[in-house]
């Protein structure tokens, strides 16, 4: 067995959490490659180290005094080092960071130091080799992750390592300048490493025992998901489920490497398995429910629209010309609706409306704001009759008006639009119908 393990910020927030993570690694010799995040919050009012670094660097860039902030960050790491009883001094590392902050080395460099320093500590504590992610993960000159070059470099480098710690969240351009992924990017690093070593499994350790069918902030004690496919996960992650960074799916999906979401504080729990495909039936018809608020619907009406070739392209061109991407586009015979993020659309709405009139010559345009979208996802929906009927019945009984319905031919998901104010009630109603 060859296992790659990634630990989130909550799993490495202090020395006590570090010990739990190390015990997990040491419990299985197959766990050869470790990807740490930066220290997270130790308590609710605490600040993540990454956020502390952003604040510190902002002061350095504006020529304000930042050494006090940098000292506070150093103190966070020293607490971990002391708590682990390590013979490790980071003075030289912080001297380099101070120098580079003064020279305005960049926000990516600043943010990446959280993972970099935690990687050094983790490697020392485990007795593993430390490999700086900047030396093995490549971005091209346009700032895009270069998957194939990275895989070539990383596979060659890790082939020579028995055990290694590779910090998450960042890599570098060819010239060595540090570049970060988006927030939560340590998940991506773990996936990249798993692909490079052709891991048997990629374990992603966090503070929850896998995926939950619904947001626990909305549904009290929701059921967990035992097994979920990459496609289902992609749908749920895109719609707001946040246990795993959605881009972390792609490197492992290519090699059909399963992902196991585990709880650092409850290592005995089996967590959620994310797989390419499975013959195992879901416990319920649906696998998960996720959604987002803050959408706007642009309804475009025109008689005989369905017989006008190029009408949809003309409408979408109005959004493209104004730099706005769309989320969903349900349509009828004489109506086409475009769902967009309201905060992106608000300042440009009249320009878009004017462009639609100029390009497509509609009969009428109506804009409706303050909407939310909810995705009900599940591989079991395809083989179960009446799923849509149960969904709509649940919302009717909850007195919720459905503003939009969108379902792909794969029958993997049904997406509905409701008013923002009905968002939480709708999710509870759907959960109660399919799970309770």
TORTOR-792986 format. One record per residue (C-alpha): residue in one letter; y, x, z; residue number from 0. Coordinates in steps of 0.2 Angstrom, whole numbers, padded with zeros to 4 digits. Example, Ala and Ser with C-alpha at 12.3 -4.5 7.8 and 13.67 -1.06 7.14 Angstrom:
> A, -0022, 0062, 0039, 0
> S, -0005, 0068, 0036, 1
This chain:
> X, 0000, 0000, 0000, 0
> X, 0018, 0005, -0004, 1
> X, 0031, -0005, 0005, 2
> X, 0050, -0004, 0004, 3
> X, 0060, -0011, 0019, 4
> X, 0078, -0016, 0019, 5
> X, 0087, -0020, 0036, 6
> X, 0103, -0031, 0036, 7
> X, 0118, -0028, 0047, 8
> X, 0113, -0039, 0061, 9
> X, 0096, -0029, 0062, 10
> X, 0106, -0013, 0065, 11
> X, 0121, -0019, 0074, 12
> X, 0117, -0008, 0090, 13
> X, 0104, 0004, 0097, 14
> X, 0093, -0010, 0103, 15
> X, 0092, -0018, 0086, 16
> X, 0089, 0000, 0078, 17
> X, 0074, 0002, 0090, 18
> X, 0067, -0015, 0084, 19
> X, 0069, -0009, 0066, 20
> X, 0061, 0008, 0069, 21
> X, 0046, 0000, 0078, 22
> X, 0044, -0011, 0063, 23
> X, 0044, 0004, 0051, 24
> X, 0032, 0014, 0062, 25
> X, 0020, -0001, 0064, 26
> X, 0014, 0001, 0046, 27
> X, 0012, 0018, 0037, 28
> X, 0015, 0009, 0020, 29
> X, 0033, 0006, 0025, 30
> X, 0039, 0023, 0017, 31
> X, 0056, 0019, 0010, 32
> X, 0070, 0011, 0021, 33
> X, 0086, 0004, 0015, 34
> X, 0099, 0001, 0029, 35
> X, 0115, -0009, 0029, 36
> X, 0130, -0005, 0039, 37
> X, 0131, -0011, 0057, 38
> X, 0134, -0029, 0059, 39
> X, 0142, -0040, 0073, 40
> X, 0135, -0036, 0090, 41
> X, 0142, -0053, 0096, 42
> X, 0151, -0068, 0088, 43
> X, 0168, -0061, 0091, 44
> X, 0164, -0044, 0085, 45
> X, 0169, -0035, 0069, 46
> X, 0157, -0029, 0056, 47
> X, 0159, -0010, 0052, 48
> X, 0161, -0013, 0034, 49
> X, 0176, -0024, 0038, 50
> X, 0183, -0011, 0050, 51
> X, 0182, 0001, 0036, 52
> X, 0192, -0010, 0024, 53
> X, 0205, -0012, 0037, 54
> X, 0206, 0007, 0041, 55
> X, 0207, 0011, 0023, 56
> X, 0221, -0001, 0019, 57
> X, 0231, 0007, 0032, 58
> X, 0227, 0024, 0025, 59
> X, 0232, 0018, 0008, 60
> X, 0249, 0011, 0014, 61
> X, 0252, 0027, 0023, 62
> X, 0251, 0019, 0040, 63
> X, 0242, 0028, 0054, 64
> X, 0223, 0025, 0052, 65
> X, 0216, 0038, 0064, 66
> X, 0215, 0026, 0078, 67
> X, 0205, 0014, 0068, 68
> X, 0193, 0028, 0061, 69
> X, 0191, 0033, 0079, 70
> X, 0185, 0016, 0084, 71
> X, 0172, 0016, 0070, 72
> X, 0166, 0033, 0075, 73
> X, 0164, 0026, 0093, 74
> X, 0153, 0012, 0086, 75
> X, 0141, 0025, 0078, 76
> X, 0142, 0036, 0094, 77
> X, 0136, 0021, 0104, 78
> X, 0121, 0019, 0093, 79
> X, 0117, 0038, 0093, 80
> X, 0118, 0038, 0112, 81
> X, 0108, 0023, 0114, 82
> X, 0094, 0030, 0104, 83
> X, 0095, 0047, 0113, 84
> X, 0098, 0057, 0097, 85
> X, 0103, 0075, 0095, 86
> X, 0115, 0070, 0081, 87
> X, 0134, 0074, 0079, 88
> X, 0144, 0066, 0065, 89
> X, 0160, 0075, 0067, 90
> X, 0159, 0084, 0050, 91
> X, 0155, 0067, 0041, 92
> X, 0170, 0059, 0049, 93
> X, 0181, 0074, 0045, 94
> X, 0177, 0072, 0027, 95
> X, 0180, 0053, 0028, 96
> X, 0197, 0056, 0036, 97
> X, 0201, 0069, 0022, 98
> X, 0196, 0057, 0008, 99
> X, 0205, 0042, 0016, 100
> X, 0221, 0052, 0016, 101
> X, 0218, 0057, -0002, 102
> X, 0215, 0038, -0006, 103
> X, 0197, 0040, -0012, 104
> X, 0196, 0022, -0016, 105
> X, 0190, 0005, -0008, 106
> X, 0172, 0007, -0014, 107
> X, 0171, 0024, -0006, 108
> X, 0178, 0017, 0011, 109
> X, 0167, 0002, 0011, 110
> X, 0151, 0013, 0007, 111
> X, 0153, 0024, 0022, 112
> X, 0146, 0011, 0034, 113
> X, 0129, 0011, 0025, 114
> X, 0130, 0030, 0022, 115
> X, 0132, 0034, 0041, 116
> X, 0119, 0022, 0046, 117
> X, 0107, 0030, 0034, 118
> X, 0110, 0047, 0042, 119
> X, 0106, 0039, 0059, 120
> X, 0091, 0030, 0053, 121
> X, 0084, 0045, 0044, 122
> X, 0086, 0056, 0060, 123
> X, 0078, 0043, 0071, 124
> X, 0063, 0040, 0060, 125
> X, 0061, 0058, 0055, 126
> X, 0062, 0053, 0036, 127
> X, 0072, 0062, 0022, 128
> X, 0089, 0056, 0019, 129
> X, 0094, 0052, 0001, 130
> X, 0112, 0048, -0003, 131
> X, 0113, 0033, -0014, 132
> X, 0127, 0041, -0024, 133
> X, 0115, 0054, -0031, 134
> X, 0102, 0041, -0037, 135
> X, 0110, 0025, -0041, 136
> X, 0121, 0025, -0057, 137
> X, 0135, 0014, -0063, 138
> X, 0142, 0016, -0081, 139
> X, 0160, 0020, -0086, 140
> X, 0164, 0001, -0086, 141
> X, 0158, -0001, -0068, 142
> X, 0142, -0010, -0072, 143
> X, 0126, -0005, -0064, 144
> X, 0115, 0005, -0076, 145
> X, 0097, -0001, -0072, 146
> X, 0087, 0010, -0084, 147
> X, 0096, 0026, -0080, 148
> X, 0095, 0022, -0061, 149
> X, 0077, 0018, -0062, 150
> X, 0073, 0035, -0071, 151
> X, 0083, 0045, -0059, 152
> X, 0077, 0036, -0043, 153
> X, 0058, 0036, -0048, 154
> X, 0059, 0054, -0052, 155
> X, 0067, 0058, -0035, 156
> X, 0057, 0047, -0024, 157
> X, 0040, 0053, -0032, 158
> X, 0044, 0069, -0023, 159
> X, 0047, 0060, -0006, 160
> X, 0034, 0055, 0007, 161
> X, 0046, 0045, 0016, 162
> X, 0065, 0042, 0013, 163
> X, 0080, 0032, 0019, 164
> X, 0092, 0027, 0005, 165
> X, 0108, 0018, 0011, 166
> X, 0111, 0001, 0003, 167
> X, 0126, -0006, -0005, 168
> X, 0133, 0008, -0016, 169
> X, 0129, 0021, -0030, 170
> X, 0141, 0031, -0041, 171
> X, 0148, 0034, -0058, 172
> X, 0141, 0049, -0068, 173
> X, 0156, 0060, -0061, 174
> X, 0150, 0056, -0043, 175
> X, 0164, 0043, -0039, 176
> X, 0157, 0030, -0027, 177
> X, 0155, 0012, -0033, 178
> X, 0149, -0002, -0023, 179
> X, 0140, -0018, -0027, 180
> X, 0147, -0035, -0022, 181
> X, 0146, -0039, -0003, 182
> X, 0128, -0041, 0002, 183
> X, 0123, -0027, -0010, 184
> X, 0111, -0019, 0001, 185
> X, 0098, -0032, -0005, 186
> X, 0101, -0026, -0022, 187
> X, 0098, -0008, -0017, 188
> X, 0081, -0013, -0009, 189
> X, 0076, -0021, -0025, 190
> X, 0081, -0007, -0036, 191
> X, 0071, 0005, -0025, 192
> X, 0056, -0006, -0024, 193
> X, 0056, -0006, -0043, 194
> X, 0057, 0013, -0044, 195
> X, 0042, 0016, -0033, 196
> X, 0032, 0001, -0040, 197
> X, 0031, -0006, -0022, 198
> X, 0017, -0018, -0018, 199
> X, 0030, -0028, -0008, 200
> X, 0048, -0028, -0004, 201
> X, 0052, -0033, 0014, 202
> X, 0069, -0039, 0017, 203
> X, 0072, -0040, 0036, 204
> X, 0086, -0050, 0043, 205
> X, 0090, -0062, 0058, 206
> X, 0081, -0077, 0051, 207
> X, 0062, -0080, 0048, 208
> X, 0064, -0083, 0030, 209
> X, 0072, -0096, 0020, 210
> X, 0075, -0113, 0027, 211
> X, 0074, -0129, 0016, 212
> X, 0092, -0133, 0021, 213
> X, 0108, -0125, 0029, 214
> X, 0105, -0126, 0048, 215
> X, 0123, -0128, 0050, 216
> X, 0121, -0145, 0042, 217
> X, 0103, -0150, 0046, 218
> X, 0097, -0147, 0064, 219
> X, 0081, -0136, 0064, 220
> X, 0077, -0137, 0046, 221
> X, 0059, -0133, 0041, 222
> X, 0056, -0116, 0033, 223
> X, 0049, -0112, 0016, 224
> X, 0033, -0103, 0016, 225
> X, 0032, -0098, -0003, 226
> X, 0046, -0099, -0016, 227
> X, 0046, -0093, -0034, 228
> X, 0059, -0082, -0041, 229
> X, 0066, -0096, -0052, 230
> X, 0068, -0108, -0037, 231
> X, 0076, -0094, -0027, 232
> X, 0088, -0091, -0041, 233
> X, 0093, -0109, -0042, 234
> X, 0096, -0110, -0023, 235
> X, 0105, -0093, -0021, 236
> X, 0117, -0098, -0036, 237
> X, 0120, -0114, -0027, 238
> X, 0125, -0106, -0010, 239
> X, 0109, -0102, -0001, 240
> X, 0114, -0085, 0007, 241
> X, 0099, -0077, 0014, 242
> X, 0096, -0065, -0001, 243
> X, 0109, -0058, -0013, 244
> X, 0105, -0067, -0029, 245
> X, 0106, -0051, -0040, 246
> X, 0092, -0044, -0029, 247
> X, 0080, -0054, -0038, 248
> X, 0081, -0046, -0055, 249
> X, 0074, -0028, -0053, 250
> X, 0058, -0034, -0044, 251
> X, 0056, -0049, -0055, 252
> X, 0054, -0038, -0070, 253
> X, 0039, -0029, -0061, 254
> X, 0032, -0045, -0052, 255
> X, 0035, -0037, -0035, 256
> X, 0034, -0050, -0021, 257
> X, 0049, -0051, -0009, 258
> X, 0045, -0055, 0010, 259
> X, 0060, -0061, 0020, 260
> X, 0056, -0057, 0038, 261
> X, 0065, -0058, 0055, 262
> X, 0068, -0042, 0064, 263
> X, 0069, -0051, 0081, 264
> X, 0053, -0061, 0077, 265
> X, 0042, -0048, 0068, 266
> X, 0026, -0059, 0071, 267
> X, 0033, -0073, 0060, 268
> X, 0026, -0072, 0042, 269
> X, 0043, -0077, 0035, 270
> X, 0045, -0082, 0017, 271
> X, 0036, -0075, 0002, 272
> X, 0046, -0075, -0015, 273
> X, 0034, -0073, -0030, 274
> X, 0034, -0074, -0049, 275
> X, 0022, -0089, -0049, 276
> X, 0009, -0097, -0038, 277
> X, -0004, -0110, -0038, 278
> X, 0000, -0115, -0020, 279
> X, 0008, -0132, -0018, 280
> X, 0024, -0134, -0008, 281
> X, 0022, -0142, 0009, 282
> X, 0035, -0155, 0002, 283
> X, 0039, -0161, -0015, 284
> X, 0055, -0151, -0014, 285
> X, 0057, -0133, -0010, 286
> X, 0075, -0132, -0005, 287
> X, 0092, -0140, -0005, 288
> X, 0108, -0130, -0007, 289
> X, 0126, -0134, -0013, 290
> X, 0144, -0129, -0014, 291
> X, 0161, -0138, -0011, 292
> X, 0177, -0136, -0021, 293
> X, 0174, -0142, -0039, 294
> X, 0184, -0151, -0051, 295
> X, 0178, -0163, -0065, 296
> X, 0187, -0164, -0082, 297
> X, 0181, -0179, -0091, 298
> X, 0185, -0179, -0110, 299
> X, 0183, -0196, -0119, 300
> X, 0182, -0198, -0138, 301
> X, 0175, -0212, -0148, 302
> X, 0160, -0206, -0159, 303
> X, 0161, -0189, -0150, 304
> X, 0142, -0187, -0153, 305
> X, 0144, -0187, -0172, 306
> X, 0158, -0174, -0172, 307
> X, 0150, -0157, -0175, 308
> X, 0158, -0144, -0165, 309
> X, 0167, -0155, -0152, 310
> X, 0159, -0147, -0137, 311
> X, 0163, -0130, -0143, 312
> X, 0181, -0135, -0145, 313
> X, 0183, -0142, -0128, 314
> X, 0175, -0126, -0120, 315
> X, 0186, -0115, -0130, 316
> X, 0201, -0122, -0121, 317
> X, 0193, -0116, -0104, 318
> X, 0188, -0099, -0112, 319
> X, 0205, -0096, -0119, 320
> X, 0212, -0099, -0101, 321
> X, 0199, -0087, -0093, 322
> X, 0189, -0101, -0084, 323
> X, 0170, -0102, -0083, 324
> X, 0162, -0119, -0081, 325
> X, 0147, -0123, -0070, 326
> X, 0140, -0139, -0077, 327
> X, 0143, -0150, -0093, 328
> X, 0134, -0167, -0092, 329
> X, 0138, -0178, -0107, 330
> X, 0136, -0196, -0114, 331
> X, 0139, -0203, -0131, 332
> X, 0158, -0204, -0130, 333
> X, 0161, -0193, -0114, 334
> X, 0159, -0175, -0110, 335
> X, 0162, -0169, -0092, 336
> X, 0166, -0151, -0088, 337
> X, 0163, -0145, -0069, 338
> X, 0174, -0130, -0064, 339
> X, 0179, -0122, -0048, 340
> X, 0195, -0131, -0042, 341
> X, 0203, -0115, -0035, 342
> X, 0202, -0107, -0052, 343
> X, 0207, -0122, -0062, 344
> X, 0222, -0129, -0052, 345
> X, 0235, -0117, -0058, 346
> X, 0230, -0118, -0076, 347
> X, 0225, -0137, -0077, 348
> X, 0239, -0142, -0088, 349
> X, 0237, -0128, -0100, 350
> X, 0219, -0132, -0102, 351
> X, 0223, -0151, -0105, 352
> X, 0235, -0146, -0118, 353
> X, 0223, -0134, -0126, 354
> X, 0209, -0148, -0127, 355
> X, 0221, -0160, -0135, 356
> X, 0226, -0147, -0148, 357
> X, 0208, -0141, -0152, 358
> X, 0198, -0157, -0150, 359
> X, 0210, -0172, -0151, 360
> X, 0202, -0183, -0138, 361
> X, 0206, -0201, -0134, 362
> X, 0208, -0198, -0116, 363
> X, 0207, -0184, -0102, 364
> X, 0204, -0188, -0084, 365
> X, 0204, -0175, -0070, 366
> X, 0195, -0178, -0053, 367
> X, 0196, -0165, -0039, 368
> X, 0188, -0162, -0022, 369
> X, 0170, -0163, -0028, 370
> X, 0154, -0154, -0022, 371
> X, 0138, -0151, -0031, 372
> X, 0121, -0151, -0023, 373
> X, 0105, -0144, -0030, 374
> X, 0088, -0151, -0025, 375
> X, 0075, -0138, -0031, 376
> X, 0056, -0138, -0031, 377
> X, 0042, -0133, -0042, 378
> X, 0033, -0149, -0036, 379
> X, 0045, -0161, -0043, 380
> X, 0038, -0159, -0061, 381
> X, 0021, -0166, -0056, 382
> X, 0028, -0179, -0044, 383
> X, 0033, -0196, -0050, 384
> X, 0048, -0205, -0043, 385
> X, 0057, -0189, -0037, 386
> X, 0074, -0194, -0045, 387
> X, 0072, -0212, -0039, 388
> X, 0069, -0206, -0021, 389
> X, 0084, -0195, -0022, 390
> X, 0096, -0208, -0028, 391
> X, 0089, -0221, -0016, 392
> X, 0092, -0209, -0002, 393
> X, 0111, -0207, -0007, 394
> X, 0113, -0226, -0010, 395
> X, 0107, -0230, 0008, 396
> X, 0119, -0217, 0014, 397
> X, 0133, -0226, 0005, 398
> X, 0137, -0210, -0006, 399
> X, 0144, -0212, -0023, 400
> X, 0136, -0200, -0036, 401
> X, 0149, -0193, -0047, 402
> X, 0138, -0182, -0058, 403
> X, 0119, -0180, -0062, 404
> X, 0113, -0165, -0071, 405
> X, 0094, -0161, -0074, 406
> X, 0087, -0147, -0085, 407
> X, 0071, -0150, -0096, 408
> X, 0061, -0138, -0084, 409
> X, 0062, -0152, -0071, 410
> X, 0064, -0138, -0058, 411
> X, 0080, -0145, -0051, 412
> X, 0092, -0160, -0050, 413
> X, 0110, -0157, -0048, 414
> X, 0122, -0170, -0042, 415
> X, 0140, -0171, -0039, 416
> X, 0148, -0180, -0024, 417
> X, 0165, -0180, -0015, 418
> X, 0168, -0166, -0004, 419
> X, 0169, -0177, 0011, 420
> X, 0151, -0184, 0007, 421
> X, 0143, -0166, 0006, 422
> X, 0135, -0164, 0023, 423
> X, 0130, -0182, 0024, 424
> X, 0122, -0181, 0007, 425
> X, 0112, -0166, 0011, 426
> X, 0106, -0174, 0027, 427
> X, 0101, -0190, 0018, 428
> X, 0091, -0180, 0005, 429
> X, 0082, -0169, 0018, 430
> X, 0077, -0184, 0029, 431
> X, 0070, -0192, 0013, 432
> X, 0059, -0178, 0007, 433
> X, 0055, -0168, 0023, 434
> X, 0056, -0179, 0038, 435
